[in-house]
Amino acid sequence: MAELGALSEAPGEPERAEALRDALVARAAEDPEFAAAMDAWLRGAPALSEGSVTNTISGGTQHGAVVQGRDFSHLTFGGPPAPPTLGS
């Protein structure tokens, strides 16, 4: 499937993921065995959650900062502070 190869070459491009999705949907519509296999695979795949987060720290006393949460981006540890943004 060309769409899968294209996505693997540039996994960060949403258009390629959407093309793969469309190809899989079209194939499932045409091929009942493929649709059943896709359904079985999806049921076995871990669920993607938009909801809650559970953070656990164990193993004794923690020395230093601990960051807990979900969906972090643009974090830097041990580096210089970011320059102020315009208007700050």
Secondary structure as GFF3:
##gff-version 3
##sequence-region A 1 88
A	DSSP	alpha_helix	2	9	.	.	.	ID=ss1
A	DSSP	alpha_helix	14	30	.	.	.	ID=ss2
A	DSSP	alpha_helix	32	44	.	.	.	ID=ss3
###
